[in-house]
């Protein structure tokens, strides 16, 4: 940001920080089940396929939550929509502490999945409201790095809590964090026109793009699906979101089953992976903004960055063939590339669609990503069990890493065919 832009005001970055905190808490919640899997393996005696199905149930519920909250947030606003989502998911996190069976975890994950559906539609809409287009990818990368920070904090903290206080205490801790966040959200967040009444320069800077078209009423799901730009976003989310879910769900099991590292030993590997992801993913979000400041069009900047990030996932093909720490570096690079890709893909929704429709578009795309996430955890667990029965569990993970490696370039090609130019859509 230039000196003149700094003088304009910085309140929009306060909003970005709030969203970052929410996303961090969100991903602490999501990581807990994977991190305590070895405790539950002993207590419940479930198979990898059953564990995968429980996570698939979460994804199915999350798809519904994204669909509903995308509409809810466009209709009732980001402030109420975000708060409703986080209040519900905090209760859902605590509810995990009350269950003691596979069926109980199935129900608890469904509750959590529906509740968490509001996070990304609200976050992307808030960024669209508070940032001009040239800053949105960077702002999205910053708040989206909360997914990585949550994934760093969780393996560093959750095993300690589970060992000392029991695994149930970890879920209670996550729920408390959500309620504490609400104490910050209500006093600090509002739409720019209300919050910046006495900072006209920053408000003008936020609204410096060409005005949105299409009136004030959100278009709704049915009309949104008539546009190929919507389908470009939906298909890209469907193909690439499951990769990130694979990392979150299966990495602790991967280190245990293929390298003999239980959570007491692998937590440092997991923390290192997500530390790499955090740093490099923010750089990825900054990169496309830097391209635009050099005079590149939004289309050229965004697509160049997305192709670069898609290519950076390919080296994960060798993750099962190298030692522990080289594997950490390869997985960290792939995870960072995913997050940089994701930040820019999210931003394409606000590049193309009016602010009033961003929640709906992100909700539809997120729902599609969750459908992919329904299938992939189940498929992963089934495949790993099949290879485990032959004594070659590493072979199953090698196939899964191969699928992850190819998903982004395929997605990029399809998205480019459907959305060759990233410019405001005339509705």
C-alpha positions as CSV (number, residue, x, y, z in Angstrom):
1,X,0.0,0.0,0.0
2,X,1.4,3.4,-1.0
3,X,1.9,6.3,1.5
4,X,-1.1,8.1,0.0
5,X,-3.3,5.1,0.5
6,X,-2.0,4.6,4.1
7,X,-3.1,8.2,4.8
8,X,-6.6,7.4,3.6
9,X,-7.3,5.2,6.6
10,X,-6.9,1.6,7.7
11,X,-10.2,0.5,9.3
12,X,-10.8,-1.9,6.4
13,X,-7.8,-3.9,7.8
14,X,-9.4,-4.1,11.2
15,X,-12.4,-5.8,9.5
16,X,-9.9,-8.1,7.7
17,X,-8.3,-9.0,11.1
18,X,-11.7,-9.9,12.6
19,X,-12.5,-12.2,9.7
20,X,-9.0,-13.7,10.0
21,X,-9.7,-14.5,13.7
22,X,-13.0,-16.1,12.8
23,X,-11.4,-18.3,10.1
24,X,-8.7,-19.3,12.5
25,X,-11.2,-20.5,15.1
26,X,-13.2,-22.2,12.3
27,X,-10.2,-24.3,11.3
28,X,-9.2,-25.2,14.9
29,X,-12.7,-26.7,15.2
30,X,-12.3,-28.6,11.9
31,X,-8.9,-30.1,12.8
32,X,-9.8,-31.5,16.2
33,X,-11.4,-34.7,15.1
34,X,-8.5,-35.6,12.8
35,X,-6.0,-34.8,15.7
36,X,-7.8,-37.0,18.2
37,X,-8.5,-39.9,15.8
38,X,-5.9,-42.2,17.5
39,X,-7.7,-41.6,20.8
40,X,-11.0,-42.4,19.3
41,X,-9.6,-45.4,17.4
42,X,-9.0,-47.0,20.7
43,X,-12.3,-45.9,22.3
44,X,-14.6,-46.5,19.3
45,X,-12.7,-49.1,17.3
46,X,-13.9,-47.6,14.0
47,X,-12.4,-48.3,10.6
48,X,-10.8,-45.8,8.2
49,X,-13.9,-46.0,6.1
50,X,-16.2,-45.2,9.0
51,X,-13.9,-42.2,9.9
52,X,-14.2,-41.1,6.3
53,X,-18.0,-41.4,6.3
54,X,-18.2,-39.3,9.5
55,X,-16.2,-36.6,7.7
56,X,-18.4,-37.0,4.6
57,X,-21.4,-36.4,6.7
58,X,-19.8,-33.1,7.8
59,X,-19.2,-32.2,4.2
60,X,-22.8,-32.9,3.2
61,X,-24.1,-30.8,6.0
62,X,-21.6,-28.1,5.2
63,X,-22.9,-28.0,1.6
64,X,-26.4,-27.4,2.9
65,X,-25.1,-24.7,5.3
66,X,-23.3,-22.9,2.5
67,X,-26.4,-23.0,0.3
68,X,-28.6,-21.6,3.1
69,X,-26.2,-19.1,4.6
70,X,-25.3,-17.7,1.1
71,X,-28.9,-16.7,0.7
72,X,-29.3,-15.7,4.4
73,X,-26.3,-13.4,4.3
74,X,-27.3,-11.6,1.1
75,X,-30.8,-11.1,2.6
76,X,-30.1,-10.1,6.2
77,X,-26.5,-8.8,5.9
78,X,-23.0,-9.8,6.8
79,X,-23.2,-8.7,10.5
80,X,-26.2,-10.8,11.4
81,X,-25.3,-13.7,9.1
82,X,-21.7,-14.1,10.4
83,X,-22.8,-13.8,14.0
84,X,-25.6,-16.4,13.6
85,X,-23.2,-18.9,11.9
86,X,-20.5,-18.6,14.6
87,X,-22.9,-18.8,17.5
88,X,-24.3,-22.0,16.1
89,X,-21.0,-23.6,15.3
90,X,-19.7,-22.8,18.8
91,X,-22.6,-24.7,20.3
92,X,-22.0,-27.5,17.8
93,X,-18.3,-27.8,18.7
94,X,-19.2,-28.1,22.4
95,X,-21.8,-30.8,21.5
96,X,-19.0,-33.1,20.4
97,X,-18.0,-33.4,24.1
98,X,-21.4,-35.1,24.8
99,X,-21.1,-38.0,22.4
100,X,-19.4,-41.4,22.7
101,X,-20.3,-43.4,19.6
102,X,-19.8,-43.4,15.9
103,X,-23.4,-42.4,15.4
104,X,-23.0,-39.6,18.0
105,X,-20.0,-38.2,16.1
106,X,-22.0,-38.5,12.9
107,X,-24.8,-36.3,14.3
108,X,-22.4,-33.8,15.9
109,X,-20.5,-33.4,12.6
110,X,-23.7,-32.7,10.8
111,X,-24.6,-30.0,13.3
112,X,-21.2,-28.4,13.0
113,X,-21.2,-28.6,9.2
114,X,-24.5,-26.8,8.7
115,X,-23.4,-24.1,11.2
116,X,-20.0,-23.5,9.6
117,X,-21.6,-22.8,6.2
118,X,-21.8,-19.1,7.0
119,X,-18.1,-18.5,7.3
120,X,-16.8,-18.0,3.8
121,X,-20.0,-16.4,2.2
122,X,-19.9,-13.8,5.0
123,X,-16.1,-13.4,4.8
124,X,-16.0,-12.9,1.0
125,X,-19.0,-10.6,1.1
126,X,-17.4,-8.5,3.9
127,X,-14.2,-8.2,1.8
128,X,-16.2,-7.1,-1.2
129,X,-18.0,-4.5,0.9
130,X,-14.8,-3.1,2.5
131,X,-12.1,-3.4,-0.2
132,X,-11.7,-2.1,-3.7
133,X,-11.1,-4.8,-6.3
134,X,-7.3,-4.2,-6.5
135,X,-6.9,-5.1,-2.8
136,X,-9.4,-8.0,-2.5
137,X,-7.1,-10.9,-3.4
138,X,-4.6,-9.7,-0.8
139,X,-7.3,-9.2,1.8
140,X,-8.7,-12.6,1.0
141,X,-5.3,-14.2,1.3
142,X,-4.8,-12.6,4.7
143,X,-8.0,-13.7,6.2
144,X,-7.8,-17.1,4.4
145,X,-4.4,-17.6,6.1
146,X,-6.5,-18.1,9.2
147,X,-7.2,-21.6,7.9
148,X,-3.5,-22.2,8.1
149,X,-2.9,-20.5,11.5
150,X,-5.8,-22.6,12.9
151,X,-4.1,-25.6,11.4
152,X,-0.8,-24.6,13.1
153,X,-2.4,-23.9,16.5
154,X,-4.6,-27.0,16.5
155,X,-1.8,-29.7,16.4
156,X,0.3,-27.6,18.8
157,X,-2.5,-27.3,21.3
158,X,-5.2,-30.0,20.8
159,X,-3.0,-33.1,21.6
160,X,-1.8,-31.4,24.8
161,X,-5.4,-30.7,25.9
162,X,-6.5,-34.2,24.9
163,X,-3.6,-35.9,26.8
164,X,-3.9,-33.7,30.0
165,X,-7.7,-33.0,30.2
166,X,-9.3,-35.5,27.8
167,X,-10.3,-35.2,24.2
168,X,-13.7,-33.7,25.1
169,X,-12.1,-30.7,26.6
170,X,-10.6,-29.8,23.2
171,X,-14.1,-29.3,21.7
172,X,-15.3,-27.3,24.7
173,X,-12.2,-25.0,24.3
174,X,-13.1,-24.5,20.6
175,X,-16.6,-23.5,21.4
176,X,-15.5,-20.9,24.0
177,X,-13.3,-19.3,21.4
178,X,-16.3,-18.7,19.1
179,X,-18.3,-17.0,21.8
180,X,-15.4,-14.8,22.7
181,X,-15.1,-13.7,19.0
182,X,-18.7,-12.5,19.0
183,X,-17.7,-10.0,21.7
184,X,-15.5,-8.3,19.1
185,X,-17.7,-8.7,16.1
186,X,-20.8,-6.7,17.2
187,X,-19.0,-3.5,18.4
188,X,-16.5,-3.4,15.6
189,X,-18.3,-4.5,12.4
190,X,-20.8,-2.6,10.3
191,X,-21.2,-1.6,6.6
192,X,-18.6,1.0,5.5
193,X,-21.3,3.7,5.1
194,X,-22.2,3.5,8.8
195,X,-18.7,2.8,10.2
196,X,-16.8,5.4,8.2
197,X,-19.1,8.4,8.6
198,X,-16.2,10.5,9.9
199,X,-13.6,9.0,7.5
200,X,-14.9,10.0,4.1
201,X,-11.6,9.6,2.4
202,X,-11.4,5.8,3.2
203,X,-15.0,5.4,2.2
204,X,-14.4,7.0,-1.2
205,X,-11.3,4.8,-1.6
206,X,-13.3,1.6,-0.9
207,X,-15.9,2.7,-3.4
208,X,-13.4,3.8,-6.1
209,X,-14.3,1.0,-8.5
210,X,-17.0,1.4,-11.0
211,X,-20.4,1.0,-9.5
212,X,-22.0,-2.4,-9.4
213,X,-24.8,-3.1,-11.8
214,X,-28.1,-5.0,-11.5
215,X,-30.1,-3.1,-8.9
216,X,-30.3,-3.7,-5.2
217,X,-32.2,-7.0,-5.0
218,X,-30.0,-10.2,-4.9
219,X,-30.5,-12.3,-8.0
220,X,-31.1,-15.6,-6.1
221,X,-29.9,-19.1,-6.8
222,X,-32.0,-19.9,-9.9
223,X,-30.9,-16.8,-11.8
224,X,-27.3,-17.2,-10.8
225,X,-27.2,-20.7,-12.3
226,X,-28.0,-19.3,-15.7
227,X,-24.6,-17.6,-16.0
228,X,-21.5,-19.6,-17.2
229,X,-19.4,-17.4,-14.8
230,X,-21.3,-19.0,-11.9
231,X,-20.6,-22.5,-13.3
232,X,-16.9,-21.7,-13.8
233,X,-16.7,-20.9,-10.1
234,X,-18.8,-23.9,-9.0
235,X,-16.7,-26.4,-11.0
236,X,-13.4,-25.0,-9.8
237,X,-14.5,-25.3,-6.2
238,X,-15.9,-28.8,-6.8
239,X,-12.5,-30.0,-8.2
240,X,-10.1,-28.3,-5.8
241,X,-11.8,-27.9,-2.3
242,X,-11.6,-31.7,-1.6
243,X,-7.8,-31.5,-1.8
244,X,-7.7,-29.2,1.2
245,X,-10.1,-31.4,3.1
246,X,-7.9,-34.3,2.3
247,X,-4.9,-32.5,3.9
248,X,-7.0,-31.5,7.0
249,X,-8.5,-34.9,7.5
250,X,-5.9,-37.4,6.5
251,X,-2.4,-35.9,7.2
252,X,-2.2,-37.0,10.8
253,X,-3.2,-40.6,9.8
254,X,-0.8,-40.4,6.9
255,X,2.2,-39.8,9.1
256,X,1.0,-42.5,11.6
257,X,0.2,-45.2,9.0
258,X,3.0,-44.8,6.5
259,X,5.8,-43.4,8.7
260,X,5.0,-44.6,12.2
261,X,4.7,-41.1,13.7
262,X,1.9,-40.8,16.2
263,X,0.5,-37.3,17.1
264,X,3.1,-36.9,19.9
265,X,5.8,-37.0,17.2
266,X,4.0,-35.8,14.1
267,X,2.6,-32.6,15.6
268,X,5.9,-30.8,14.7
269,X,5.6,-32.0,11.1
270,X,2.0,-30.7,10.9
271,X,2.8,-27.4,12.5
272,X,5.7,-26.9,10.0
273,X,3.5,-27.8,7.0
274,X,0.9,-25.2,8.0
275,X,3.6,-22.6,8.9
276,X,4.9,-23.0,5.3
277,X,1.3,-22.7,4.0
278,X,0.6,-19.5,6.0
279,X,3.7,-17.6,4.7
280,X,3.6,-18.7,1.1
281,X,-0.2,-18.4,0.7
282,X,-0.2,-14.7,1.8
283,X,2.6,-14.1,-0.7
284,X,0.4,-15.7,-3.3
285,X,-2.5,-13.4,-2.5
286,X,-0.1,-10.4,-2.7
287,X,1.3,-11.4,-6.1
288,X,-1.8,-10.9,-8.2
289,X,-2.3,-7.5,-6.6
290,X,1.3,-6.6,-7.4
291,X,0.7,-7.6,-11.0
292,X,-2.3,-5.2,-11.2
293,X,-0.2,-2.4,-9.7
294,X,2.2,-2.9,-12.6
295,X,-0.6,-2.2,-15.0
296,X,-1.8,-5.7,-15.7
297,X,-5.5,-6.2,-16.2
298,X,-7.5,-8.1,-13.6
299,X,-7.9,-11.0,-16.0
300,X,-4.2,-11.2,-16.8
301,X,-3.0,-10.8,-13.2
302,X,-5.5,-13.3,-11.7
303,X,-5.2,-16.0,-14.3
304,X,-1.3,-15.8,-14.4
305,X,-1.3,-16.3,-10.6
306,X,-3.8,-19.1,-10.7
307,X,-1.9,-21.0,-13.3
308,X,1.3,-20.6,-11.3
309,X,-0.4,-21.8,-8.2
310,X,-1.9,-24.8,-10.0
311,X,1.5,-25.8,-11.3
312,X,3.0,-25.6,-7.8
313,X,0.8,-28.5,-6.5
314,X,2.4,-31.0,-9.0
315,X,5.5,-31.8,-6.9
316,X,3.3,-33.5,-4.3
317,X,3.4,-36.6,-6.6
318,X,6.7,-37.4,-4.9
319,X,5.5,-37.0,-1.3
320,X,5.4,-40.7,-0.6
321,X,8.8,-41.4,-2.2
322,X,11.0,-39.1,0.0
323,X,11.9,-38.9,3.7
324,X,9.8,-37.3,6.4
325,X,11.0,-33.7,6.2
326,X,11.2,-33.5,2.4
327,X,7.6,-34.8,2.4
328,X,6.8,-32.0,4.8
329,X,8.2,-29.4,2.3
330,X,6.4,-30.9,-0.6
331,X,3.0,-31.0,1.2
332,X,3.6,-27.5,2.6
333,X,4.2,-26.2,-1.0
334,X,1.1,-27.9,-2.2
335,X,-1.0,-26.6,0.7
336,X,0.3,-23.0,0.1
337,X,-0.5,-23.3,-3.6
338,X,-4.0,-24.4,-2.8
339,X,-4.6,-21.5,-0.4
340,X,-3.2,-18.9,-2.9
341,X,-5.3,-20.5,-5.6
342,X,-8.4,-20.5,-3.3
343,X,-7.9,-16.8,-2.3
344,X,-7.8,-15.8,-6.0
345,X,-10.7,-18.1,-6.9
346,X,-12.8,-16.6,-4.2
347,X,-11.9,-13.1,-5.5
348,X,-13.1,-13.9,-9.0
349,X,-16.6,-14.0,-7.6
350,X,-16.4,-10.3,-6.6
351,X,-14.4,-9.5,-9.8
352,X,-17.4,-10.6,-11.8
353,X,-20.6,-10.3,-9.7
354,X,-22.1,-7.3,-7.9
355,X,-21.5,-7.1,-4.2
356,X,-25.2,-7.8,-3.5
357,X,-24.8,-11.3,-5.1
358,X,-21.4,-12.4,-3.7
359,X,-22.8,-14.3,-0.8
360,X,-25.1,-16.3,-3.1
361,X,-22.2,-17.1,-5.6
362,X,-19.8,-18.1,-2.9
363,X,-22.4,-20.2,-1.2
364,X,-23.2,-22.1,-4.4
365,X,-19.5,-22.6,-5.1
366,X,-18.8,-23.7,-1.6
367,X,-21.7,-26.1,-1.7
368,X,-20.1,-27.7,-4.8
369,X,-16.8,-27.9,-3.1
370,X,-18.5,-29.7,-0.2
371,X,-20.1,-32.2,-2.5
372,X,-16.6,-33.0,-3.7
373,X,-15.6,-33.2,-0.1
374,X,-18.4,-35.7,0.6
375,X,-17.0,-38.1,-1.9
376,X,-13.3,-37.7,-1.4
377,X,-13.1,-38.6,2.4
378,X,-15.2,-41.7,1.9
379,X,-13.2,-42.7,-1.2
380,X,-9.9,-42.0,0.6
381,X,-10.8,-44.1,3.6
382,X,-12.0,-47.0,1.4
383,X,-8.9,-46.9,-0.7
384,X,-6.6,-46.8,2.3
385,X,-8.4,-49.7,3.9
386,X,-8.0,-51.7,0.7
387,X,-4.3,-51.1,0.4
388,X,-3.9,-51.6,4.1
389,X,-5.4,-55.1,3.7
390,X,-2.6,-55.9,1.2
391,X,0.1,-54.5,3.4
392,X,0.8,-51.5,1.2
393,X,-0.9,-48.6,2.8
394,X,1.6,-46.2,1.2
395,X,0.3,-47.2,-2.2
396,X,-3.2,-45.8,-1.3
397,X,-1.8,-42.5,-0.3
398,X,0.4,-42.3,-3.5
399,X,-2.8,-42.6,-5.6
400,X,-4.5,-39.9,-3.5
401,X,-1.6,-37.5,-3.8
402,X,-1.7,-38.1,-7.5
403,X,-5.3,-37.1,-7.7
404,X,-4.5,-33.9,-5.7
405,X,-1.6,-33.0,-8.0
406,X,-3.7,-33.0,-11.1
407,X,-6.9,-31.3,-9.8
408,X,-5.8,-27.7,-10.2
409,X,-4.6,-27.7,-13.8
410,X,-7.8,-29.4,-14.9
411,X,-9.8,-26.9,-12.9
412,X,-7.9,-24.0,-14.3
413,X,-8.5,-25.2,-17.9
414,X,-12.3,-25.6,-17.3
415,X,-12.6,-22.2,-15.5
416,X,-10.7,-20.5,-18.3
417,X,-13.0,-21.9,-20.9
418,X,-16.1,-20.8,-19.0
419,X,-14.8,-17.4,-17.8
420,X,-12.1,-16.2,-20.3
421,X,-12.3,-12.6,-18.9
422,X,-12.7,-11.5,-15.3
423,X,-14.8,-8.3,-15.7
424,X,-18.0,-7.0,-14.1
425,X,-21.0,-8.9,-15.4
426,X,-23.8,-6.7,-16.9
427,X,-27.0,-8.0,-15.3
